[in-house]
Each structure stands twice: as structure tokens, then as C-alpha cells.
């Protein structure tokens, strides 16, 4: 039963992180670094942002397998599809007609999205289920460089922001804030979500 509860927590974490990403995009203050690449590509193609994520994550899944000299983790298709589809649902459905014109509303939604993204990612990373390839890639880099998750996230997302800017995506002050603060927020949230890992460890020890 705990395994079922953990899967629910896992799915909720993914959906919450998707909602956070959508809120950041809709705030109009500049998309997140990773999102900037997807948004930039979607601006030049008929492909939705969520579908760009799915395609990019599948490619990164293969790159991760190469780096680890292992078979591709095809089970990671589950979080890939959940992230891509729920992001599109929020962007092109629930939040499609929502406009934030007042500066305080923009910043409020932006920081709410930032916090939701960090908490969602930290929650789902604490479960034993497959990771989104980007997060798994950062864990690989973290293990190989012995750097903190926040440092790895900052460098990775700064590079993606540059690519997004070159693609013409709306890269603004919000992008810089995300690049500098999302990593530390995930690290902070990861520590506070320790009970989820303890729940899994107790469940595993009984087998």
C-alpha cells in the first residue's frame, strides 16, 4: 500500500512542477532557462511546448544511457509523458486565457510558480520511481563532479537560457531569477521532503 501512496506522491510532484513551469511562463517576466529552449523551438514550429519537452527528454534519455554506459531507461517515458501532457494542459487549457497585467500580479504568480516547480521536483525526486531525463542528467553530473544540486542546476540552466535567447524565446529578468534560485530552492525543498524517502526506506526494508 505504501508503494501505491508513493506513486501518488510521485505523480503529484510531477504535476505540481508542471503547474509551476506554466505559471512562470504565463507570468510574462521571462521563461525559465530550460523552458526557454522549448518555447523558442515552439515559436518556430507548430509543435506545442509540452511536445517539444517530450521530444527533447527522449533524446536526453539516450544521452544519459551513453554517459552511464547502461541501457536507456525507457521507464522514464512515464514522467516524460506526464510532464509534457500536463504542461500543455496548463498552458493551452487552464491558464490559456489568464492575463497578468499588474506588475505585482506578475511577480506574485512568478514566485508562486518558482516555488511550485522546486517543491514538485524535490517531492518526486524523493520517490523510487523513474526521473525525468533532465533531472537524472543533473544527478549524474552531481555524482561525477561532487558538486551540490544547486550548483549543477545553476550552470546547466544558464547554458539553456543562452540557447533559448538565441532561439528568440522571451528571456528576461525572470529567466535570470529562475537560473539563480531554482537550484537552491530544490535543494532546500529536497531536505524538507526527507520523510518521503524515509517512507520508501521503511517500505523497502520490510521486503
BELPEHU-V815043 format. One record per helix or strand of 3 or more residues. SS is the DSSP state (@ for helix, = for strand). FROM is the first residue (numbers start at 1). LEN is the number of residues. If there is no record, write none. Layout:
SS;FROM;LEN
SS;FROM;LEN
This chain:
@;2;26
@;33;12
@;49;20
@;74;21
@;103;23
@;133;13
@;149;18
@;173;20
@;194;12
